[in-house]
Amino acid sequence: MGSRQVSTDTADWQGRKVTVAGLGVSGVPAARVLRGLGARVTVVNDGADERARAQAAELEAEGITVRLGDGDTLPEGTELIVTAPGWRPDKPLFAAAGAAGVPVWGDVELAWQLRGLGGRKPAPWLAVTGTNGKTTTVRMLASILEAAGLRTAAVGNIGVSLLDAVLGDEEYDVLAVELSSYQLHWAPSVRAHSAAVLNLAPDHLDWHGSMEAYAADKGRIYEGNTVACVYNAADKATEDLVREADVEEGCRAIGFTLGTPGPSQLGLVDDILVDRAFVPNRQKQAQELAQVSDVNPPAPHNIANALAAAALARAFGVEPAAVREGLRAFRPDAHRIAHVAEVEGVAYVDDSKATNTHAAEASLAAYDPVVWIAGGLAKGATFDELVAKSAERLRGVVLIGADRALIREALARHAPQVPVVDLDRTDTGAMAAAVREAARLARPGDTVLLAPACASMDMFVNYNKRGEAFADAVRALAAGDA
C-alpha cells in the first residue's frame, strides 16, 4: 500500500480519521499516540476474548472507539489505516482500503513519519533484517554504539516500541533497529542511514505468499539507504537485493564474510575480524577490529552477526576500538547457543531459539560431534537439506514433539548410520527424558545440542520455556538427580 508524507505539525492530525487494525503490543500504543495527536481513532480487532475486551475498555475510557470481532470491515470515513505487522496483506480490510485509496501503514511507518514531531532532530536508523540472527546483531550493534559513547537503543522487532523511542523524552544519536519482513511490508517510506540483510531462507511463506515476495519485503530495508547496504557474501540472494535497491547517490555495497575479505568487505584473517571497507586504501589496507575470542559465543554464525554489526557501526563512523569493546561487552540473550553445563566431559548447549531449519543448520555447524535434540512444530518445513549438510557431525539424535517423524524420515534418507531415539511423549517430563537419552548416546568431548529446528507450541508456551526445561534437565543430570 502507498504512503504519503505527513507533516510533523500536530495540528495536521486534529480530527483525522484513523483506523488501527489490531490490538496488542503494537496496536494499543499506536492508538494512544494517534489519539494524543488529536486524531479520531477507531480500533478494529478480529478477536473478542477476555484480554481484548479488557484492552478495549481501557482505550474506550480514553476516547478511542473499539470494534471487536470485526477486523474486515473498513470504518466509514477512514483516511489512514495503521496495522499490526502480523495482519496479512490479503485481508478484506486492506482490499477495501486499496479500493478507497486509503494508505496502510504499520507502526514502524508511523514511527518513521512522526520522528521529527515537535521540531526534534530525528535520530538516524541503522536497520537489520534477515531470516535469522536479527536480534543478536541489533543488540551487538547497540553495544558497539554505546561503547563509542553514542546515545542509542535497540528497538523495533526486538520488542521495544519504535514509537516509544521516537516520541519519548530521551533523545538519541542513532537507533539500532530490528525489522521483520512483516514490518517492512507495511513500511514503504522508511529510509535507513545504513542497513543489513543477514541471510535469506524460506520462512513465513504462508503470510507472504511466495519466497519471491518474502525476499522483496526483506529487500525494502535497502531502499533509500544513504551510506551502506550490508550483505552476506555467502548468501547471494542478499547481494541481489542490494543490486535491485534504489539507494542514494554514493551509498556503497559492503559485504561480510567468514573468509578473507576482499575490498569493500569485512571478514576474517586467521582469528582476527578485519575491515577492508572503511579504510583509506581498501585495495591494500585492512583494519583489525577484534579477535574471534571477543565474540560471545564464537560460533561461526555468531561471528557473521558480529561482522554485520561491525559493518553498520563502521558505516556510522565508529572507531575500531569501540567495535572491540562493544563485542566484548555483549552478552547473548538466553536460549541462543547458551552453554548450560559440562557433565562427564560432555557439553550441553541450549539453542531453543533455533526454531527453523536455517537457524538449526547454523547451530549444528558450530559443534562436532553432536548429539542433537530436535523436533516440535515444523510449520511446513522440510528437513532433507538440513540433515544432509549436518549428517557427518551427528553422533546421535533424540527426537521430540508433534512433527518429529518428518525429521526421522530425513535422517533415514540422509544419515541412516546415525542412531535415533524417537520419544513418543509430550508430557512435562519429555525434555528430561530427552536429556537422559542424549547423555546415554554422548561420549566425552561431544556436545549435546538442543537446536529443535521447529516451533515449540506443541509442548511448551514458547521457546524460552523449552530452553528452561532443557537447562533444568541438564542441571538435574549434573546433580545426579536425573
Salt bridges, closest charged atoms under 4 A:
ASP46 OD2 - LYS91 NZ 3.11
GLU58 OE1 - ARG32 NH2 3.28
GLU62 OE2 - ARG32 NH2 3.03
ASP70 OD2 - ARG67 NH2 3.66
ASP72 OD1 - LYS91 NZ 2.85
ASP90 OD2 - ARG88 NH2 3.24
ASP173 OD1 - ARG151 NH2 2.92
ASP203 OD2 - HIS204 NE2 3.48
ASP217 OD2 - HIS185 ND1 2.91
ASP217 OD2 - HIS208 ND1 2.98
ASP217 OD1 - ARG220 NE 3.38
GLU239 OE2 - ARG243 NH2 3.23
ASP240 OD1 - LYS236 NZ 3.01
ASP240 OD1 - ARG243 NH1 3.13
ASP275 OD2 - ARG314 NE 2.79
GLU288 OE2 - ARG324 NH2 2.92
ASP294 OD2 - ARG324 NH1 3.30
ASP294 OD1 - ARG328 NE 2.66
ASP333 OD1 - ARG139 NH1 2.71
ASP333 OD2 - ARG336 NH1 3.35
ASP350 OD2 - HIS335 ND1 2.53
GLU361 OE2 - LYS389 NZ 3.38
ASP384 OD2 - ARG413 NE 2.73
ASP384 OD2 - HIS414 NE2 2.71
GLU385 OE2 - LYS389 NZ 2.99
ASP422 OD1 - ARG404 NE 2.41
ASP422 OD2 - ARG408 NH1 2.21
ASP424 OD1 - ARG404 NH2 2.73
ASP427 OD2 - ARG425 NH2 2.76
GLU437 OE1 - ARG440 NH2 2.72
ASP446 OD2 - ARG395 NE 2.77
GLU468 OE1 - LYS465 NZ 3.69
ASP472 OD1 - ARG475 NH2 2.90
